[in-house]
Amino acid sequence: MANAILGRKIGMTRLYDDDGNNVPVTIIEAGPCFVSQIKTEEADGYNAVQIAFEDVKGRNTTMPLIGHDAKAGVGPKRFHKEFKVESVDGVELGQKVSVEDFEAIKFVDVIGTSKGKGHAGVMKKYAFKGQEASHGVERKHRSPGSVSGRASDLGGGRPKKGIRMAGRMGGERVTLRSAQIIGIDKEKNLLLVKGPVPGANKGLVYIREATRLWKRKARIAKA
């Protein structure tokens, strides 16, 4: 079974390593999760495991979900996440998934939803430098400039596909790849990950074993 777990981002702090270096870390309350469904290649066409996270009152969920979790022998859960695996051997319904399963893992991918920032202009969204603010320039210093300079004899000018313009910023799925695990607190189900994790505090995050590593991190993982 691939190592993956759901959790909530608590916030950031700092730790000092043995050499006295300041290491920024994000604290994540990871799990405990429970296996709520097992899919096999014979029955579903692929192998996958679904995990459930965070207790929820029955009145705040639906009867189908309550029955779905009851088949696994667990109470109603708020979040469910499915991920593919090569084999489901050794996986059982209701099996507990906790931070202890990450003791032998050194790097993880953390997936979350970035903070929503509402409608933003091109200077904030794409770091445009804006127009000149010298004498005689019209008062539109934060405008993006020309957006449809593609006119020809065959037709009028139109914006180029994919052009960077003002619009909604944030609120998107973001993956932090190959983040190093600094520490684990088994009693409090805490996972300490190096660096910032996408999303606001108390936001839901999905943690999985890193799918790809650069050479330096690959050497650390093997060691």
LUMMARDO-370395 format. One record per residue: residue number from 1; x, y, z of N, C-alpha, C in turn; residue in one letter; chain. Coordinates in nm, 3 decimals. Example, Ala and Ser with C-alpha at 12.3 -4.5 7.8 and 13.67 -1.06 7.14 Angstrom:
2
  nr  n.east n.north    n.up ca.east ca.north   ca.up  c.east c.north    c.up rest kette
   1   1.319  -0.569   0.780   1.230   -0.450   0.780   1.320  -0.330   0.780    A     A
   2   1.285  -0.225   0.708   1.367   -0.106   0.714   1.290   0.003   0.787    S     A
END
This chain:
223
  nr  n.east n.north    n.up ca.east ca.north   ca.up  c.east c.north    c.up rest kette
   1   0.085  -0.121   0.000   0.000    0.000   0.000   0.087   0.124   0.000    M     A
   2   0.056   0.215  -0.091   0.130    0.341  -0.096   0.100   0.423   0.028    A     A
   3   0.198   0.496   0.074   0.180    0.577   0.194   0.116   0.710   0.158    N     A
   4  -0.005   0.733   0.208  -0.077    0.858   0.185  -0.170   0.881   0.302    A     A
   5  -0.197   1.007   0.330  -0.279    1.040   0.446  -0.339   1.179   0.425    I     A
   6  -0.454   1.203   0.489  -0.517    1.334   0.490  -0.491   1.402   0.623    L     A
   7  -0.491   1.534   0.622  -0.468    1.609   0.745  -0.507   1.754   0.731    G     A
   8  -0.482   1.828   0.836  -0.511    1.971   0.837  -0.385   2.049   0.872    R     A
   9  -0.364   2.157   0.799  -0.250    2.245   0.827  -0.277   2.323   0.956    K     A
  10  -0.182   2.316   1.049  -0.196    2.387   1.176  -0.132   2.526   1.169    I     A
  11  -0.012   2.535   1.115   0.058    2.663   1.106   0.207   2.639   1.090    G     A
  12   0.283   2.749   1.097   0.427    2.740   1.079   0.501   2.781   1.206    M     A
  13   0.621   2.725   1.220   0.710    2.761   1.329   0.853   2.738   1.280    T     A
  14   0.947   2.736   1.374   1.086    2.713   1.336   1.150   2.613   1.432    R     A
  15   1.246   2.540   1.380   1.325    2.448   1.460   1.473   2.474   1.433    L     A
  16   1.557   2.433   1.526   1.701    2.446   1.507   1.762   2.307   1.500    Y     A
  17   1.840   2.283   1.394   1.902    2.152   1.380   2.027   2.142   1.467    D     A
  18   2.099   2.032   1.454   2.217    2.007   1.537   2.328   2.109   1.513    D     A
  19   2.329   2.169   1.393   2.432    2.269   1.361   2.389   2.411   1.397    D     A
  20   2.269   2.426   1.456   2.221    2.558   1.494   2.153   2.635   1.383    G     A
  21   2.123   2.568   1.271   2.057    2.636   1.159   1.908   2.648   1.185    N     A
  22   1.852   2.762   1.147   1.709    2.788   1.162   1.634   2.721   1.047    N     A
  23   1.546   2.627   1.080   1.472    2.552   0.978   1.324   2.586   0.989    V     A
  24   1.264   2.652   0.889   1.119    2.679   0.893   1.041   2.552   0.865    P     A
  25   0.941   2.524   0.945   0.862    2.401   0.928   0.713   2.435   0.937    V     A
  26   0.635   2.352   0.870   0.488    2.360   0.879   0.439   2.240   0.959    T     A
  27   0.351   2.266   1.055   0.295    2.161   1.138   0.162   2.117   1.078    I     A
  28   0.150   1.987   1.054   0.029    1.930   0.995  -0.027   1.823   1.089    I     A
  29  -0.153   1.835   1.122  -0.221    1.730   1.198  -0.267   1.625   1.099    E     A
  30  -0.190   1.518   1.086  -0.213    1.417   0.984  -0.284   1.296   1.043    A     A
  31  -0.407   1.273   0.999  -0.481    1.157   1.044  -0.530   1.170   1.187    G     A
  32  -0.565   1.056   1.247  -0.563    0.923   1.183  -0.673   0.907   1.078    P     A
  33  -0.640   0.831   0.974  -0.736    0.799   0.869  -0.767   0.650   0.874    C     A
  34  -0.874   0.611   0.805  -0.915    0.471   0.803  -0.949   0.432   0.659    F     A
  35  -0.917   0.310   0.624  -0.947    0.260   0.491  -1.097   0.236   0.482    V     A
  36  -1.164   0.311   0.395  -1.309    0.302   0.383  -1.355   0.224   0.260    S     A
  37  -1.263   0.200   0.165  -1.301    0.123   0.047  -1.175   0.069  -0.020    Q     A
  38  -1.186  -0.051  -0.075  -1.076   -0.113  -0.149  -1.128  -0.152  -0.287    I     A
  39  -1.060  -0.104  -0.389  -1.098   -0.137  -0.526  -0.992  -0.230  -0.587    K     A
  40  -1.038  -0.330  -0.657  -0.948   -0.428  -0.717  -0.961  -0.426  -0.869    T     A
  41  -0.859  -0.477  -0.933  -0.859   -0.478  -1.079  -0.966  -0.573  -1.132    E     A
  42  -0.994  -0.680  -1.060  -1.096   -0.775  -1.106  -1.236  -0.715  -1.101    E     A
  43  -1.265  -0.638  -0.997  -1.401   -0.585  -0.979  -1.419  -0.447  -1.041    A     A
  44  -1.315  -0.362  -1.034  -1.329   -0.222  -1.076  -1.239  -0.183  -1.193    D     A
  45  -1.149  -0.270  -1.233  -1.061   -0.239  -1.345  -0.929  -0.177  -1.305    G     A
  46  -0.912  -0.146  -1.178  -0.786   -0.090  -1.129  -0.779  -0.110  -0.978    Y     A
  47  -0.657  -0.105  -0.925  -0.636   -0.120  -0.782  -0.630   0.018  -0.717    N     A
  48  -0.707   0.038  -0.612  -0.708    0.167  -0.544  -0.753   0.148  -0.400    A     A
  49  -0.716   0.245  -0.318  -0.754    0.246  -0.177  -0.815   0.381  -0.146    V     A
  50  -0.927   0.379  -0.075  -0.991    0.504  -0.032  -0.975   0.518   0.119    Q     A
  51  -0.932   0.636   0.163  -0.917    0.662   0.305  -1.016   0.769   0.348    I     A
  52  -1.059   0.762   0.473  -1.156    0.856   0.529  -1.092   0.928   0.647    A     A
  53  -1.126   1.056   0.662  -1.061    1.139   0.765  -1.163   1.230   0.832    F     A
  54  -1.148   1.247   0.960  -1.219    1.342   1.046  -1.363   1.301   1.074    E     A
  55  -1.390   1.278   1.201  -1.526    1.242   1.243  -1.623   1.356   1.216    D     A
  56  -1.746   1.317   1.185  -1.851    1.415   1.160  -1.982   1.360   1.216    V     A
  57  -2.066   1.449   1.266  -2.195    1.407   1.318  -2.284   1.358   1.204    K     A
  58  -2.367   1.260   1.235  -2.453    1.203   1.133  -2.545   1.304   1.067    G     A
  59  -2.587   1.404   1.143  -2.679    1.504   1.088  -2.611   1.596   0.987    R     A
  60  -2.477   1.596   0.988  -2.403    1.684   0.899  -2.348   1.611   0.776    N     A
  61  -2.391   1.489   0.754  -2.349    1.415   0.636  -2.473   1.353   0.572    T     A
  62  -2.455   1.256   0.485  -2.568    1.195   0.414  -2.578   1.048   0.448    T     A
  63  -2.695   0.992   0.432  -2.718    0.851   0.461  -2.630   0.760   0.374    M     A
  64  -2.613   0.787   0.244  -2.523    0.701   0.165  -2.380   0.698   0.219    P     A
  65  -2.328   0.814   0.263  -2.193    0.817   0.317  -2.185   0.746   0.452    L     A
  66  -2.289   0.760   0.533  -2.291    0.690   0.662  -2.287   0.539   0.639    I     A
  67  -2.368   0.491   0.544  -2.367    0.349   0.513  -2.236   0.303   0.451    G     A
  68  -2.177   0.391   0.369  -2.049    0.360   0.305  -1.940   0.340   0.410    H     A
  69  -1.933   0.429   0.508  -1.832    0.416   0.613  -1.864   0.300   0.707    D     A
  70  -1.992   0.272   0.728  -2.030    0.163   0.817  -1.984   0.028   0.763    A     A
  71  -1.979   0.013   0.630  -1.931   -0.112   0.571  -1.785  -0.139   0.610    K     A
  72  -1.711  -0.031   0.634  -1.571   -0.046   0.673  -1.555  -0.057   0.824    A     A
  73  -1.666  -0.048   0.896  -1.661   -0.060   1.041  -1.615   0.065   1.112    G     A
  74  -1.632   0.182   1.048  -1.593    0.309   1.110  -1.713   0.402   1.112    V     A
  75  -1.706   0.504   1.198  -1.813    0.601   1.206  -1.813   0.695   1.087    G     A
  76  -1.912   0.783   1.079  -1.919    0.878   0.967  -1.795   0.968   0.961    P     A
  77  -1.744   0.987   0.842  -1.625    1.070   0.822  -1.658   1.185   0.726    K     A
  78  -1.584   1.294   0.744  -1.611    1.415   0.666  -1.546   1.410   0.527    R     A
  79  -1.420   1.362   0.520  -1.346    1.366   0.394  -1.309   1.224   0.350    F     A
  80  -1.310   1.203   0.219  -1.270    1.076   0.160  -1.176   1.103   0.043    H     A
  81  -1.074   1.022   0.031  -0.975    1.041  -0.076  -0.930   0.906  -0.129    K     A
  82  -0.934   0.891  -0.260  -0.894    0.766  -0.324  -0.762   0.786  -0.397    E     A
  83  -0.675   0.686  -0.390  -0.549    0.691  -0.464  -0.517   0.551  -0.516    F     A
  84  -0.457   0.545  -0.633  -0.426    0.417  -0.696  -0.303   0.354  -0.631    K     A
  85  -0.301   0.222  -0.630  -0.188    0.146  -0.577  -0.159   0.032  -0.674    V     A
  86  -0.038  -0.021  -0.665  -0.003   -0.133  -0.750  -0.070  -0.261  -0.705    E     A
  87  -0.083  -0.278  -0.575  -0.144   -0.399  -0.520  -0.219  -0.365  -0.392    S     A
  88  -0.326  -0.436  -0.367  -0.405   -0.415  -0.245  -0.381  -0.528  -0.144    V     A
  89  -0.277  -0.606  -0.166  -0.246   -0.715  -0.074  -0.209  -0.657   0.063    D     A
  90  -0.267  -0.713   0.167  -0.239   -0.668   0.303  -0.321  -0.550   0.349    G     A
  91  -0.407  -0.498   0.262  -0.492   -0.384   0.299  -0.629  -0.437   0.340    V     A
  92  -0.679  -0.389   0.451  -0.808   -0.434   0.502  -0.900  -0.315   0.527    E     A
  93  -1.031  -0.338   0.516  -1.128   -0.234   0.547  -1.118  -0.196   0.694    L     A
  94  -1.124  -0.066   0.721  -1.113   -0.018   0.858  -0.971  -0.007   0.909    G     A
  95  -0.874  -0.041   0.825  -0.733   -0.033   0.867  -0.695   0.111   0.897    Q     A
  96  -0.621   0.131   1.004  -0.582    0.265   1.047  -0.457   0.311   0.975    K     A
  97  -0.459   0.437   0.931  -0.342    0.499   0.867  -0.304   0.620   0.952    V     A
  98  -0.182   0.622   1.003  -0.138    0.730   1.092   0.000   0.778   1.052    S     A
  99   0.051   0.874   1.127   0.183    0.930   1.097   0.293   0.828   1.117    V     A
 100   0.266   0.722   1.192   0.367    0.619   1.212   0.407   0.553   1.081    E     A
 101   0.317   0.554   0.982   0.348    0.494   0.853   0.449   0.577   0.774    D     A
 102   0.481   0.698   0.823   0.576    0.784   0.753   0.713   0.788   0.821    F     A
 103   0.736   0.699   0.915   0.863    0.700   0.987   0.981   0.670   0.895    E     A
 104   0.961   0.581   0.798   1.071    0.543   0.709   1.077   0.630   0.584    A     A
 105   0.990   0.730   0.574   0.986    0.817   0.456   1.052   0.951   0.489    I     A
 106   1.133   1.001   0.400   1.205    1.126   0.425   1.150   1.243   0.345    K     A
 107   1.083   1.216   0.232   1.030    1.324   0.148   0.886   1.292   0.108    F     A
 108   0.802   1.395   0.110   0.660    1.379   0.076   0.617   1.490  -0.018    V     A
 109   0.507   1.464  -0.088   0.437    1.567  -0.166   0.316   1.610  -0.085    D     A
 110   0.298   1.742  -0.071   0.184    1.795   0.004   0.095   1.873  -0.093    V     A
 111  -0.031   1.834  -0.100  -0.125    1.894  -0.195  -0.235   1.966  -0.116    I     A
 112  -0.257   2.093  -0.149  -0.360    2.171  -0.083  -0.418   2.275  -0.177    G     A
 113  -0.511   2.353  -0.126  -0.574    2.461  -0.202  -0.518   2.593  -0.154    T     A
 114  -0.459   2.669  -0.246  -0.396    2.795  -0.209  -0.499   2.896  -0.161    S     A
 115  -0.453   2.997  -0.088  -0.542    3.100  -0.038  -0.605   3.178  -0.152    K     A
 116  -0.735   3.201  -0.144  -0.802    3.281  -0.244  -0.777   3.429  -0.220    G     A
 117  -0.740   3.503  -0.323  -0.709    3.645  -0.310  -0.806   3.734  -0.387    K     A
 118  -0.914   3.676  -0.436  -1.013    3.755  -0.506  -0.964   3.801  -0.643    G     A
 119  -1.025   3.908  -0.693  -0.988    3.963  -0.824  -0.861   4.046  -0.810    H     A
 120  -0.763   4.020  -0.894  -0.634    4.089  -0.886  -0.593   4.138  -1.023    A     A
 121  -0.519   4.248  -1.026  -0.466    4.302  -1.150  -0.339   4.231  -1.192    G     A
 122  -0.286   4.270  -1.307  -0.170    4.200  -1.362  -0.043   4.227  -1.282    V     A
 123  -0.035   4.342  -1.214   0.086    4.372  -1.137   0.096   4.281  -1.015    M     A
 124  -0.016   4.255  -0.952  -0.014    4.165  -0.836  -0.012   4.019  -0.879    K     A
 125  -0.085   3.988  -0.984  -0.102    3.849  -1.023   0.019   3.794  -1.098    K     A
 126   0.080   3.876  -1.185   0.189    3.828  -1.269   0.317   3.909  -1.254    Y     A
 127   0.321   4.002  -1.159   0.440    4.083  -1.134   0.478   4.171  -1.253    A     A
 128   0.376   4.222  -1.327   0.404    4.321  -1.431   0.459   4.448  -1.366    F     A
 129   0.546   4.517  -1.436   0.604    4.638  -1.378   0.513   4.760  -1.395    K     A
 130   0.411   4.751  -1.483   0.319    4.862  -1.502   0.373   4.963  -1.603    G     A
 131   0.294   5.068  -1.627   0.333    5.172  -1.722   0.423   5.276  -1.653    Q     A
 132   0.483   5.360  -1.735   0.568    5.467  -1.681   0.484   5.566  -1.602    E     A
 133   0.544   5.625  -1.501   0.475    5.723  -1.418   0.539   5.860  -1.432    A     A
 134   0.602   5.885  -1.547   0.670    6.013  -1.569   0.569   6.120  -1.615    S     A
 135   0.619   6.241  -1.635   0.534    6.354  -1.673   0.471   6.329  -1.809    H     A
 136   0.343   6.355  -1.817   0.273    6.344  -1.944   0.209   6.210  -1.968    G     A
 137   0.234   6.113  -1.881   0.175    5.981  -1.898   0.034   5.979  -1.840    V     A
 138  -0.058   5.918  -1.912  -0.195    5.909  -1.864  -0.200   5.831  -1.732    E     A
 139  -0.298   5.861  -1.649  -0.306    5.799  -1.517  -0.363   5.657  -1.528    R     A
 140  -0.284   5.569  -1.580  -0.321    5.428  -1.590  -0.194   5.344  -1.569    K     A
 141  -0.123   5.378  -1.460   0.010    5.320  -1.439   0.007   5.171  -1.411    H     A
 142  -0.104   5.119  -1.362  -0.111    4.977  -1.328  -0.184   4.894  -1.434    R     A
 143  -0.206   4.953  -1.550  -0.277    4.881  -1.656  -0.182   4.783  -1.727    S     A
 144  -0.236   4.681  -1.793  -0.150    4.580  -1.856  -0.092   4.623  -1.989    P     A
 145  -0.142   4.733  -2.046  -0.095    4.772  -2.179  -0.181   4.708  -2.288    G     A
 146  -0.129   4.704  -2.410  -0.204    4.651  -2.523  -0.227   4.501  -2.506    S     A
 147  -0.349   4.458  -2.536  -0.381    4.316  -2.524  -0.426   4.256  -2.657    V     A
 148  -0.456   4.338  -2.759  -0.499    4.282  -2.887  -0.424   4.344  -3.004    S     A
 149  -0.295   4.340  -3.000  -0.217    4.395  -3.110  -0.186   4.292  -3.216    G     A
 150  -0.290   4.222  -3.264  -0.269    4.118  -3.365  -0.355   4.145  -3.488    R     A
 151  -0.380   4.273  -3.517  -0.465    4.308  -3.630  -0.395   4.275  -3.762    A     A
 152  -0.474   4.240  -3.861  -0.421    4.212  -3.994  -0.528   4.249  -4.096    S     A
 153  -0.493   4.237  -4.224  -0.589    4.268  -4.330  -0.703   4.167  -4.334    D     A
 154  -0.682   4.051  -4.275  -0.785    3.946  -4.281  -0.891   3.962  -4.175    L     A
 155  -0.862   4.038  -4.070  -0.961    4.053  -3.965  -0.911   4.148  -3.858    G     A
 156  -0.999   4.187  -3.769  -0.961    4.278  -3.664  -0.872   4.212  -3.559    G     A
 157  -0.810   4.295  -3.475  -0.724    4.241  -3.370  -0.806   4.173  -3.262    G     A
 158  -0.749   4.073  -3.203  -0.816    4.000  -3.096  -0.710   3.953  -2.996    R     A
 159  -0.748   3.938  -2.869  -0.650    3.894  -2.769  -0.593   3.757  -2.803    P     A
 160  -0.468   3.740  -2.776  -0.402    3.612  -2.798  -0.449   3.512  -2.693    K     A
 161  -0.466   3.388  -2.732  -0.509    3.286  -2.638  -0.405   3.267  -2.528    K     A
 162  -0.454   3.266  -2.404  -0.363    3.247  -2.291  -0.294   3.373  -2.245    G     A
 163  -0.333   3.489  -2.297  -0.267    3.614  -2.256  -0.296   3.641  -2.108    I     A
 164  -0.196   3.693  -2.041  -0.209    3.718  -1.897  -0.284   3.849  -1.873    R     A
 165  -0.400   3.837  -1.810  -0.484    3.953  -1.783  -0.533   3.947  -1.640    M     A
 166  -0.598   4.054  -1.597  -0.652    4.059  -1.461  -0.761   3.954  -1.446    A     A
 167  -0.773   3.901  -1.324  -0.875    3.800  -1.299  -0.861   3.741  -1.159    G     A
 168  -0.933   3.633  -1.136  -0.932    3.569  -1.006  -0.793   3.514  -0.976    R     A
 169  -0.748   3.532  -0.853  -0.615    3.488  -0.812  -0.627   3.397  -0.690    M     A
 170  -0.554   3.287  -0.691  -0.554    3.194  -0.578  -0.670   3.099  -0.583    G     A
 171  -0.688   3.023  -0.474  -0.797    2.927  -0.468  -0.779   2.813  -0.565    G     A
 172  -0.654   2.771  -0.589  -0.625    2.665  -0.685  -0.549   2.552  -0.617    E     A
 173  -0.556   2.435  -0.676  -0.483    2.319  -0.626  -0.333   2.340  -0.649    R     A
 174  -0.257   2.327  -0.542  -0.112    2.348  -0.548  -0.042   2.228  -0.485    V     A
 175   0.064   2.181  -0.551   0.140    2.067  -0.500   0.279   2.112  -0.461    T     A
 176   0.315   2.090  -0.335   0.451    2.113  -0.288   0.525   1.981  -0.300    L     A
 177   0.622   1.974  -0.390   0.688    1.848  -0.419   0.814   1.828  -0.334    R     A
 178   0.835   1.704  -0.295   0.959    1.659  -0.232   0.994   1.743  -0.109    S     A
 179   0.897   1.765  -0.022   0.922    1.837   0.102   0.979   1.739   0.205    A     A
 180   1.082   1.784   0.275   1.149    1.696   0.371   1.072   1.688   0.502    Q     A
 181   1.060   1.567   0.555   0.998    1.548   0.686   1.103   1.573   0.792    I     A
 182   1.076   1.671   0.879   1.171    1.709   0.983   1.147   1.630   1.111    I     A
 183   1.022   1.602   1.142   0.992    1.528   1.264   0.850   1.476   1.265    G     A
 184   0.825   1.381   1.356   0.693    1.319   1.371   0.660   1.311   1.519    I     A
 185   0.538   1.349   1.555   0.489    1.336   1.691   0.375   1.234   1.688    D     A
 186   0.402   1.112   1.732   0.304    1.004   1.724   0.186   1.028   1.818    K     A
 187   0.211   1.083   1.937   0.105    1.099   2.035   0.000   1.201   1.990    E     A
 188   0.046   1.309   1.924  -0.046    1.415   1.881  -0.079   1.409   1.732    K     A
 189  -0.029   1.305   1.663  -0.054    1.288   1.519  -0.006   1.409   1.439    N     A
 190   0.114   1.457   1.470   0.169    1.574   1.403   0.281   1.534   1.309    L     A
 191   0.282   1.599   1.194   0.387    1.580   1.093   0.451   1.716   1.068    L     A
 192   0.582   1.723   1.085   0.656    1.848   1.066   0.728   1.842   0.932    L     A
 193   0.688   1.932   0.842   0.740    1.933   0.706   0.819   2.061   0.683    V     A
 194   0.933   2.050   0.620   1.017    2.167   0.595   0.954   2.258   0.491    K     A
 195   0.950   2.389   0.520   0.902    2.488   0.425   0.753   2.515   0.437    G     A
 196   0.704   2.607   0.354   0.561    2.644   0.359   0.475   2.544   0.282    P     A
 197   0.356   2.521   0.334   0.259    2.431   0.272   0.144   2.514   0.217    V     A
 198   0.095   2.484   0.096  -0.012    2.565   0.038  -0.139   2.561   0.120    P     A
 199  -0.210   2.675   0.123  -0.338    2.683   0.190  -0.333   2.760   0.320    G     A
 200  -0.451   2.788   0.372  -0.463    2.861   0.498  -0.454   2.764   0.615    A     A
 201  -0.433   2.819   0.734  -0.434    2.736   0.854  -0.571   2.668   0.869    N     A
 202  -0.568   2.545   0.915  -0.685    2.458   0.930  -0.738   2.408   0.796    K     A
 203  -0.666   2.435   0.688  -0.708    2.386   0.557  -0.673   2.239   0.539    G     A
 204  -0.751   2.171   0.457  -0.730    2.029   0.431  -0.611   2.011   0.336    L     A
 205  -0.524   1.915   0.368  -0.410    1.883   0.283  -0.403   1.732   0.265    V     A
 206  -0.344   1.693   0.152  -0.325    1.551   0.119  -0.175   1.526   0.110    Y     A
 207  -0.126   1.432   0.191   0.017    1.405   0.196   0.043   1.265   0.140    I     A
 208   0.138   1.254   0.051   0.173    1.125  -0.007   0.325   1.114  -0.016    R     A
 209   0.373   0.994  -0.031   0.516    0.974  -0.049   0.560   1.040  -0.180    E     A
 210   0.676   1.108  -0.177   0.722    1.184  -0.294   0.731   1.093  -0.416    A     A
 211   0.679   1.140  -0.528   0.677    1.060  -0.650   0.803   1.077  -0.734    T     A
 212   0.878   1.184  -0.711   1.004    1.204  -0.785   1.098   1.289  -0.701    R     A
 213   1.225   1.257  -0.710   1.326    1.324  -0.630   1.443   1.366  -0.719    L     A
 214   1.500   1.482  -0.688   1.623    1.523  -0.755   1.740   1.441  -0.699    W     A
 215   1.854   1.450  -0.763   1.967    1.363  -0.729   2.008   1.378  -0.583    K     A
 216   2.015   1.502  -0.534   2.061    1.524  -0.397   1.963   1.463  -0.298    R     A
 217   1.833   1.484  -0.320   1.734    1.429  -0.230   1.724   1.279  -0.244    K     A
 218   1.747   1.227  -0.363   1.745    1.082  -0.382   1.858   1.015  -0.301    A     A
 219   1.972   1.081  -0.296   2.082    1.026  -0.216   2.048   1.028  -0.068    R     A
 220   1.982   1.136  -0.022   1.942    1.143   0.118   1.840   1.035   0.151    I     A
 221   1.745   1.012   0.059   1.641    0.912   0.083   1.700   0.772   0.092    A     A
 222   1.800   0.743   0.009   1.863    0.611   0.014   1.943   0.592   0.140    K     A
 223   2.006   0.702   0.188   2.087    0.691   0.310   1.999   0.668   0.432    A     A
END
